[in-house]
């Protein structure tokens, strides 16, 4: 048994059987093959709504680029989604956009910028054989020039009416739902690995229990003694 497997086993002795079943079922459906980035969103409820859609659709990792704005999540909109997602905030330095892009590219992600004004790929035609970092821009101005210039692909949602774009959080939900459907129909290895699932379930246990991180440290010490 690995150290992480031992830690999870000990946590599972503490939390309720219902939570254990939920964690097992939901972790098995999570993915980081596509991660989401949001850039300088001005309306906090949009960021929170995106988080809620991500959780519902099984996308685990969110990157927040905060060059001009600091997010305050509306928890009544997110419905606790922040507890279940991996959220990384990019605030440091003069160019957090470029820092986030560099970090994600170093991990093998293609950068995809979404914009209603740049007619390139759609959720139905974008290539999914390589992990994607899918970025959404600010409500009024859209994606930044830095992101536009450094994107590997551009993506838009085809429109069939007079209005040129959807609300930001609606756009994210539409795109993510379409991409989730395509992933489920693909032969790609897009779900979390067993090791990643175990680590994620440990994180969830830490977040729902008082003193969860301290308990995890205790279990790790016990494992090393044995």
C-alpha positions as CSV (number, residue, x, y, z in Angstrom):
1,X,0.0,0.0,0.0
2,X,1.3,3.5,-0.9
3,X,1.5,6.3,1.6
4,X,-1.4,8.2,-0.1
5,X,-3.5,5.0,-0.2
6,X,-2.9,4.6,3.6
7,X,-3.8,8.2,4.3
8,X,-7.1,7.9,2.3
9,X,-7.9,4.6,4.0
10,X,-7.6,6.3,7.4
11,X,-9.7,9.3,6.3
12,X,-12.4,6.9,5.1
13,X,-12.7,5.5,8.6
14,X,-13.7,9.0,9.8
15,X,-16.0,10.4,7.2
16,X,-19.5,9.0,6.6
17,X,-20.1,6.1,4.1
18,X,-22.2,8.4,2.1
19,X,-19.3,10.8,1.6
20,X,-17.0,7.9,0.8
21,X,-19.4,6.7,-2.0
22,X,-19.7,10.3,-3.3
23,X,-15.9,10.8,-3.4
24,X,-15.3,7.5,-5.2
25,X,-18.0,8.2,-7.8
26,X,-17.2,11.8,-8.5
27,X,-13.4,11.5,-8.5
28,X,-13.7,8.8,-11.1
29,X,-15.3,11.3,-13.4
30,X,-12.9,14.2,-12.9
31,X,-10.5,15.5,-15.6
32,X,-7.6,17.8,-16.0
33,X,-7.2,17.1,-19.7
34,X,-9.0,20.4,-20.1
35,X,-8.3,23.1,-17.5
36,X,-10.1,26.5,-17.4
37,X,-8.6,30.0,-17.1
38,X,-10.5,33.2,-16.5
39,X,-8.8,36.6,-17.1
40,X,-9.7,39.8,-15.2
41,X,-13.3,39.0,-14.8
42,X,-15.0,42.1,-13.4
43,X,-18.3,40.5,-12.1
44,X,-17.6,38.1,-9.3
45,X,-20.8,36.2,-9.9
46,X,-19.6,35.2,-13.4
47,X,-16.4,33.6,-11.9
48,X,-18.5,31.8,-9.3
49,X,-21.0,30.6,-11.9
50,X,-18.1,29.2,-14.0
51,X,-16.9,27.3,-11.0
52,X,-20.3,25.8,-10.5
53,X,-20.4,24.7,-14.1
54,X,-16.9,23.2,-13.9
55,X,-17.8,21.2,-10.8
56,X,-21.1,19.9,-12.4
57,X,-19.3,18.9,-15.6
58,X,-16.2,17.3,-13.9
59,X,-13.5,19.8,-14.8
60,X,-11.1,19.9,-11.8
61,X,-8.7,22.8,-12.3
62,X,-9.3,26.6,-12.5
63,X,-6.7,29.3,-13.1
64,X,-7.6,32.8,-12.1
65,X,-5.5,35.6,-13.7
66,X,-5.9,38.7,-11.6
67,X,-3.9,41.5,-13.2
68,X,-6.5,44.2,-12.6
69,X,-9.2,42.6,-10.4
70,X,-9.4,40.4,-7.3
71,X,-12.1,37.9,-7.1
72,X,-14.6,37.5,-4.3
73,X,-16.5,34.4,-5.0
74,X,-20.3,34.5,-4.5
75,X,-20.7,31.3,-2.5
76,X,-24.5,31.2,-3.0
77,X,-23.9,31.1,-6.7
78,X,-20.9,28.7,-6.7
79,X,-22.9,26.4,-4.3
80,X,-19.7,25.3,-2.5
81,X,-18.0,24.5,-5.8
82,X,-14.7,26.2,-4.6
83,X,-14.4,23.4,-2.0
84,X,-14.2,20.7,-4.7
85,X,-12.0,22.4,-7.3
86,X,-8.3,23.0,-7.6
87,X,-8.0,26.8,-7.9
88,X,-4.7,28.5,-8.7
89,X,-4.5,32.3,-8.6
90,X,-2.0,34.2,-10.8
91,X,-1.4,37.6,-9.2
92,X,2.3,38.0,-8.8
93,X,4.5,40.2,-11.0
94,X,3.7,42.7,-13.7
95,X,2.6,40.1,-16.2
96,X,0.5,37.4,-14.5
97,X,-1.1,36.5,-17.9
98,X,2.2,35.6,-19.4
99,X,3.3,33.7,-16.2
100,X,0.1,31.6,-16.3
101,X,0.6,30.8,-20.0
102,X,4.2,29.8,-19.5
103,X,3.3,27.6,-16.6
104,X,0.6,25.8,-18.4
105,X,2.6,25.3,-21.6
106,X,5.4,23.8,-19.5
107,X,2.9,21.2,-18.4
108,X,2.0,20.3,-21.9
109,X,-1.2,22.4,-22.3
110,X,-2.2,24.1,-25.6
111,X,-3.5,27.6,-24.9
112,X,-7.0,28.2,-26.3
113,X,-8.5,31.7,-26.1
114,X,-12.2,32.1,-26.5
115,X,-13.6,35.1,-28.3
116,X,-16.8,35.8,-30.3
117,X,-14.8,38.1,-32.6
118,X,-12.3,35.6,-33.8
119,X,-13.9,33.0,-36.0
120,X,-11.6,30.0,-35.7
121,X,-12.3,26.7,-34.1
122,X,-15.6,25.7,-32.4
123,X,-16.2,23.4,-29.4
124,X,-17.1,20.7,-32.1
125,X,-13.9,21.2,-34.1
126,X,-11.2,22.0,-31.7
127,X,-8.5,19.2,-31.5
128,X,-8.7,17.4,-28.1
129,X,-5.8,14.9,-28.5
130,X,-3.5,17.2,-26.5
131,X,-4.5,18.8,-23.1
132,X,-6.1,22.2,-23.4
133,X,-6.0,25.3,-21.2
134,X,-9.3,27.1,-22.1
135,X,-9.3,30.8,-21.3
136,X,-12.2,33.2,-21.0
137,X,-11.7,36.9,-20.9
138,X,-13.3,39.9,-19.2
139,X,-17.0,40.6,-19.8
140,X,-16.6,44.0,-21.6
141,X,-13.2,43.7,-23.3
142,X,-12.8,40.0,-23.8
143,X,-9.4,38.3,-23.9
144,X,-6.3,40.5,-23.6
145,X,-3.8,41.1,-26.4
146,X,-1.2,39.1,-24.4
147,X,-3.4,36.1,-24.4
148,X,-4.5,36.6,-28.0
149,X,-0.9,36.7,-29.2
150,X,0.2,33.7,-27.2
151,X,-2.7,31.4,-27.8
152,X,-2.2,28.2,-29.8
153,X,-5.8,28.2,-30.9
154,X,-8.8,30.5,-30.9
155,X,-12.4,29.2,-30.2
156,X,-15.8,30.7,-30.7
157,X,-19.4,29.6,-30.3
158,X,-21.4,29.8,-33.5
159,X,-24.2,32.3,-33.3
160,X,-27.6,32.0,-35.0
161,X,-29.3,35.2,-33.8
162,X,-29.0,39.0,-33.7
163,X,-27.0,39.1,-30.4
164,X,-23.3,38.6,-31.0
165,X,-22.4,36.7,-27.8
166,X,-23.7,34.9,-24.8
167,X,-23.2,36.0,-21.2
168,X,-19.7,35.0,-20.1
169,X,-20.7,32.2,-17.6
170,X,-23.3,30.9,-20.1
171,X,-20.5,30.7,-22.8
172,X,-18.3,28.8,-20.4
173,X,-21.1,26.3,-19.6
174,X,-21.9,25.8,-23.3
175,X,-18.3,25.2,-24.3
176,X,-17.5,22.9,-21.4
177,X,-20.6,20.8,-21.9
178,X,-19.8,20.3,-25.6
179,X,-16.2,19.4,-24.8
180,X,-17.2,17.0,-22.0
181,X,-19.5,15.2,-24.4
182,X,-16.7,14.9,-27.0
183,X,-14.2,13.6,-24.4
184,X,-16.7,10.9,-23.3
185,X,-17.1,9.8,-26.9
186,X,-13.3,9.8,-27.5
187,X,-10.6,7.2,-27.0
188,X,-8.3,9.6,-25.2
189,X,-6.9,8.9,-21.8
190,X,-8.6,12.0,-20.4
191,X,-9.7,11.1,-16.9
192,X,-7.5,11.5,-13.8
193,X,-5.1,8.6,-13.1
194,X,-5.6,6.4,-10.1
195,X,-2.8,8.3,-8.2
196,X,-4.3,11.6,-9.1
197,X,-7.8,10.4,-7.9
198,X,-6.3,9.3,-4.6
199,X,-4.6,12.6,-4.0
200,X,-7.8,14.5,-4.9
201,X,-9.9,12.4,-2.5
202,X,-7.4,13.1,0.3
203,X,-7.7,16.9,-0.5
204,X,-11.5,16.6,-0.3
205,X,-11.2,14.9,3.1
206,X,-8.9,17.5,4.4
207,X,-11.3,20.3,3.3
208,X,-14.5,18.8,4.9
209,X,-12.9,17.9,8.3
210,X,-11.8,20.3,11.0
211,X,-8.1,19.9,11.3
212,X,-8.0,17.9,8.1
213,X,-4.5,18.8,7.0
214,X,-3.2,18.0,10.5
215,X,-4.9,14.6,10.4
216,X,-3.2,13.9,7.0
217,X,0.2,14.7,8.6
218,X,-0.6,12.4,11.5
219,X,-1.5,9.5,9.1
220,X,1.6,10.1,7.1
221,X,3.8,9.8,10.2
222,X,2.0,6.6,11.2
223,X,2.6,5.1,7.8
224,X,6.3,6.0,7.9
225,X,6.7,4.4,11.4
226,X,5.2,1.2,10.1
